[in-house]
Amino acid sequence: TSARQPLQLGLHALVWVGDWTPRSAEHAISSTAALGFDLIEVPLLDPSTVDGAMTRRLLDEHGLGAACSLGLDPSADVSSEDPAVVARGRDLLGQAVDAAAEMGATDLCGVLYSVLAKYPAPLTDRSRAHVVESMAWLADRAAGSGLRVNLEVVNRYETNVVNTTADMLTLIGDTGADLGVHLDTYHMHIEENGMTEAVHQAVDAGRLRYVHVGESHRGYLGTGNVDFDTFCATLREVEYAGPVVFESFSSAVVHPTLSNQLAVWRNLWDDSEDLAKHAMAFLAERLR
Ligand code: FUD
């Protein structure tokens, strides 16, 4: 019933490939473009393994947009209490900004403030201060690159920094920087009060800039417990106009670090193309 929204539909590269050799990049980019998606999300956990110039050529050739996402390495965690580890984290983030800008990405997102890991204890004040300073630094570092920088809200098993949209908005407020909120239905399903409130909180603050859609088991949309009808209706109601990226993980496609960090132990699908086609139809029906 609401007007058509100009939101962009995207696919996470892990639907297709676990590395970013020229051959893998070509396969992921051409397959994503062929199914009618607007963008591909390229993981940048180790920016040195991603050739920005090669990626940009392939994106141009296939008329596809891009976003980049990452979580930090334990040796380079800006939420560490140790200033040397924080400094390595900023180096890693700086490399990610450069690689994302080189490929012409529009967004840098994900867990830019933490390792994707189950932390053994709550966040300390010192760690939180390091996160706030580092995110302000990152916003500054990315200024002029053309990248929007969006911080993803993830569940308690993947960070101890913040786990809800309300706490992320407080954190972003403390940085004083123009950072976006990146929401993900998989994480919202675990931590938020339903699929509507967090969207409104982020929109009311003027910060909803990136969305991941993922099922409760991270497989085919509509086969788990996430209430996508309510979530998508809410995105339409608030006239959300940014990227909506389908993210899914199966033991069939393995990334050397991300798959283990996200505990991708199960085979939820084998056929990448069928999965991606299904996601496109599922999202187009609810969002376009
Ligand atoms: C992690 C997550 C992802 C991750 C990204 C890295 O649970 O939801 O968004 O940050 O996939 O490429």
Residues whose N, C-alpha, C, O or C-beta is under 5 A from the ligand:
A	BS01	FUD	P43 S69 L70 G71 G110 V111 D184
